[in-house]
Amino acid sequence: MLSLRYSLPYLPQTKESTKLFSKRPNNVVVCAARGPRPRYPRVWKTRKRTGTISKAAQMIACIKELSNVKEEVYGALDSFIAWELEFPLVIVKKALAVLEDEREWKKIIQVTKWMLSKGQGRTMGTYFSLLNALAEDNRLDEAEELWNKLFMEHLEGTPRKFFNKIISIYYKRDMHHKLFEVFADMEELGVKPNIAIVNMVGKVFLKLGMKDMYEKLMKKYPPPQWEFRYIKGRRVKVKAKQLNELSEGEGDLSSDEDGKIDDEIESKSEMLLSDKEPNKVGEDLREEEEEELLGTNQGQTGTSREPCLCHLDSC
């Protein structure tokens, strides 16, 4: 049989030929007497990639014009993720953040319940945003049902911000009896209330004319003299500002006052941090934290056996 083959070119071993082959990159395939084979882009790699932010915007656009009927919203969301290989949890979280900024509470409730029905996003942050949306939408029965379910499941592991939120809900609606019940549960579980909770409960005591209870509350939980703020990634200890009035029962400052206080704290902290070295600042903060922990532990051991403030009439 006759076979036609390309014979390999004969190149004498010279310095030029050795330099030529030594400079050749490793990723180039050279065929015999035909030169490098061209590389084409792979078909399955798309050059245009849609990010999570634009996909979150598309998700919001597909449900925003719909009515509040459950079946319509759920159907639109199911069709939106039909071609996704995995559940787009990041996209849904970003869409919920945008809806929260726009105060679309009904849509937040529907999207969150749809996500939970898929078995995704079952975190405390998701439940907190759902509790907040239910409270803002004046669906108090569902908010109480969600709170009772979370409290019975986690009990001692319930974060303090959930207590703060449910107490603020009861405080806004003048539901004093339930507010006292939640505060009593906090004391039984050993959860230390923050200044916002103490101020709300104290205001209720003064509103009901229970001055002795208010004095015992302030004696047991005095306002803190120092607090920690995170400024430019550093934890700085600053003097706490005493709040005479609360804004909307949340225990927060108004935006103007908060901005002024932050500016003052930043200017003072920059002066302090410029004088001290970073290592010294970290050592000082650690020593101060250890002292505070020792003080809180001593205070808890001394007051752990005291009865709840809601039942001080019997003691």
C-alpha positions in Angstrom: 0.0 0.0 0.0 1.0 3.5 -0.7 0.7 6.1 2.1 1.3 9.8 1.7 2.8 11.4 4.8 4.3 14.7 5.5 7.9 14.2 6.4 9.3 16.1 9.3 11.4 19.0 8.3 15.1 18.6 8.7 16.5 21.4 10.7 20.2 21.4 11.5 21.1 21.9 15.1 22.2 25.5 15.2 22.1 28.2 17.8 19.2 29.9 16.0 17.1 26.8 15.9 17.6 26.1 19.6 16.7 29.7 20.5 13.6 29.4 18.3 12.2 26.3 20.0 13.2 27.4 23.4 11.1 30.6 23.2 8.0 28.8 22.0 5.2 28.9 24.7 4.0 25.6 26.2 0.3 26.1 25.5 0.7 26.3 21.7 0.4 23.0 19.8 2.6 22.9 16.7 1.6 20.5 14.0 4.1 19.0 11.6 5.0 21.6 8.9 1.7 23.4 9.5 2.4 25.8 12.3 0.4 26.5 15.5 -3.2 25.3 15.6 -5.7 28.2 16.3 -7.6 28.1 19.5 -11.3 29.1 19.4 -13.4 30.2 22.5 -15.4 27.4 24.0 -19.1 27.3 23.3 -20.3 26.7 26.9 -18.5 29.8 28.3 -20.7 32.9 27.8 -19.0 36.2 27.8 -22.0 38.2 29.0 -22.7 37.4 32.6 -25.6 38.8 34.5 -24.8 39.8 38.1 -26.8 39.2 41.2 -27.7 42.8 41.6 -29.3 43.0 38.1 -31.1 39.7 38.7 -32.4 41.0 42.0 -33.8 44.0 40.1 -35.4 41.7 37.5 -37.0 39.7 40.4 -38.4 42.9 41.9 -39.7 44.1 38.6 -41.5 40.8 37.9 -43.5 40.9 41.2 -43.9 44.6 41.8 -46.7 45.2 39.3 -48.6 42.1 40.4 -51.5 42.2 42.9 -51.1 40.9 46.5 -52.7 37.5 45.6 -50.6 34.7 46.9 -50.9 32.4 43.9 -49.9 35.1 41.4 -46.8 36.1 43.3 -45.7 32.5 44.0 -46.2 31.6 40.3 -44.1 34.5 39.1 -41.3 33.6 41.5 -41.4 30.0 40.5 -41.2 30.9 36.8 -38.3 33.3 37.6 -36.1 30.6 39.1 -37.3 27.8 36.8 -34.0 27.6 34.9 -31.7 28.0 37.9 -29.6 25.0 38.8 -29.6 25.9 42.5 -31.9 28.1 44.5 -30.7 31.8 44.1 -30.5 32.6 47.8 -28.2 35.6 47.3 -30.5 37.1 44.7 -33.5 36.7 46.9 -31.7 38.3 49.9 -30.6 41.3 47.8 -34.2 41.7 46.5 -35.5 41.6 50.1 -33.0 44.3 51.1 -34.2 46.5 48.3 -37.9 45.9 49.2 -37.1 46.8 52.8 -35.6 50.1 51.7 -38.7 50.8 49.7 -40.9 49.8 52.6 -42.9 47.2 50.5 -43.9 45.2 53.6 -46.5 43.0 51.8 -44.1 41.9 49.1 -41.4 41.2 51.8 -43.8 38.9 53.6 -44.8 37.1 50.4 -41.2 36.6 49.2 -40.0 35.5 52.6 -42.8 33.0 53.1 -42.2 31.7 49.5 -38.5 31.3 50.3 -39.2 29.5 53.6 -41.7 27.2 51.8 -38.8 26.1 49.6 -36.8 25.2 52.6 -34.2 27.9 52.0 -33.0 30.8 54.1 -34.1 29.6 57.5 -31.9 31.9 59.5 -32.5 34.2 62.4 -32.0 37.2 60.2 -34.8 36.0 57.8 -37.1 35.5 60.7 -36.3 39.0 62.2 -37.0 40.7 58.8 -40.3 38.8 58.6 -41.2 39.8 62.2 -40.5 43.4 61.4 -42.5 43.3 58.2 -45.5 41.7 59.9 -45.4 44.4 62.6 -45.1 47.2 60.1 -48.0 45.8 58.1 -50.2 45.7 61.3 -50.5 41.9 61.3 -50.1 41.6 65.0 -51.6 38.1 65.3 -49.1 36.6 62.8 -46.2 38.5 64.4 -47.1 37.1 67.9 -47.5 33.6 66.4 -44.0 33.8 64.8 -42.5 35.2 68.1 -44.0 32.4 70.2 -42.8 29.8 67.7 -39.2 31.1 67.7 -39.2 31.6 71.5 -40.4 28.1 72.2 -37.9 26.5 69.8 -34.8 28.5 70.9 -35.7 29.7 74.3 -32.3 30.5 75.9 -30.7 31.0 72.4 -33.1 33.8 71.4 -31.1 36.9 70.4 -31.7 40.0 72.4 -32.8 42.0 69.3 -35.9 39.8 69.1 -36.8 40.8 72.7 -36.1 44.4 71.8 -38.4 44.2 68.7 -41.3 42.5 70.4 -41.2 44.9 73.4 -41.1 47.9 71.0 -44.2 46.4 69.2 -46.1 46.1 72.5 -44.8 49.6 73.6 -46.2 51.3 70.5 -49.6 49.7 70.9 -49.9 50.2 74.7 -50.0 46.5 75.4 -48.4 46.8 78.8 -49.4 43.4 80.2 -47.7 41.5 77.4 -44.7 43.9 77.6 -44.2 42.9 81.3 -44.5 39.2 80.4 -41.7 39.4 77.8 -39.6 41.4 80.2 -40.2 38.8 82.9 -39.1 36.1 80.5 -35.9 38.0 79.8 -35.1 38.1 83.5 -35.8 34.5 84.1 -33.5 33.5 81.2 -30.8 35.8 82.4 -30.8 38.0 79.3 -29.5 41.5 80.2 -31.7 44.2 78.7 -30.1 47.1 76.8 -30.8 50.7 77.5 -33.6 50.8 74.9 -35.6 48.1 76.7 -35.0 49.6 80.2 -36.2 53.0 79.0 -39.3 51.6 77.4 -40.2 49.5 80.5 -39.4 52.5 82.7 -41.7 54.8 80.7 -44.5 52.3 81.1 -44.0 52.2 84.9 -44.1 56.0 85.0 -47.2 56.1 82.8 -49.0 53.7 85.1 -47.9 55.7 88.2 -45.6 52.9 89.6 -42.7 55.1 90.7 -41.3 52.6 93.2 -41.0 50.0 90.4 -39.3 52.6 88.2 -36.8 53.3 91.0 -36.1 49.6 91.5 -35.7 49.1 87.8 -33.2 52.0 87.5 -31.3 50.7 90.5 -31.0 47.2 89.1 -30.2 48.3 85.6 -28.4 51.7 85.8 -27.7 53.5 82.5 -24.2 52.6 81.1 -21.4 55.2 81.3 -19.4 53.8 78.4 -20.2 52.2 75.1 -18.3 50.8 72.2 -18.5 52.1 68.7 -16.9 50.8 65.5 -15.2 53.6 63.8 -13.2 52.9 60.6 -12.9 49.2 61.5 -11.7 49.8 65.1 -13.6 49.2 68.3 -13.4 52.5 70.3 -14.7 53.0 73.8 -16.6 56.3 74.1 -18.8 57.9 76.8 -22.4 57.0 76.4 -25.0 59.6 75.8 -28.0 59.4 78.1 -31.3 59.4 76.2 -34.1 61.4 77.7 -36.6 60.6 75.0 -36.9 57.6 72.6 -37.8 57.9 69.0 -40.8 55.7 68.1 -40.2 53.4 71.0 -37.1 51.8 69.4 -34.5 53.3 71.7 -32.7 55.1 68.9 -31.7 58.7 68.3 -33.1 60.8 65.6 -31.0 61.1 62.4 -29.8 64.7 63.1 -28.8 64.0 66.7 -27.2 60.7 65.8 -25.2 62.4 63.0 -23.9 65.1 65.4 -22.9 62.5 68.0 -21.1 60.3 65.4 -19.2 63.3 64.2 -18.1 64.2 67.7 -17.1 60.6 68.5 -15.1 60.3 65.2 -13.2 63.5 65.9 -12.3 62.5 69.4 -11.5 58.9 68.5 -9.2 60.1 65.7 -7.3 62.3 68.2 -7.0 59.4 70.6 -5.9 56.9 68.0 -3.3 59.3 66.5 -1.7 59.6 69.9 -1.6 55.9 70.7 -0.1 53.0 68.8 -2.4 50.3 67.5 -1.0 47.7 69.7 -1.4 49.8 72.8 -5.0 50.6 71.8 -5.8 46.9 71.5 -4.2 46.0 74.8 -6.2 48.8 76.6 -9.4 47.7 75.0 -8.8 44.1 76.1 -8.1 45.1 79.7 -11.2 47.3 79.8 -13.3 44.4 78.4 -11.9 42.0 81.0 -12.8 44.5 83.7 -16.3 44.9 82.4 -16.8 41.2 82.1 -15.7 40.7 85.7 -18.0 43.5 86.8 -21.0 42.0 84.9 -20.3 38.5 86.3 -20.2 39.8 89.8 -23.4 41.8 89.2 -25.2 38.7 87.8 -24.2 36.5 90.6 -25.5 39.0 93.1 -28.8 39.6 91.3 -29.5 36.3 89.7 -31.6 35.1 92.6 -33.7 38.3 92.8 -37.3 38.0 91.8 -38.6 39.6 88.6 -39.5 43.2 88.6 -43.0 42.3 87.4 -43.6 40.5 90.7 -41.9 42.9 93.1 -45.1 43.4 95.1 -44.7 39.9 96.6 -41.1 40.4 97.7 
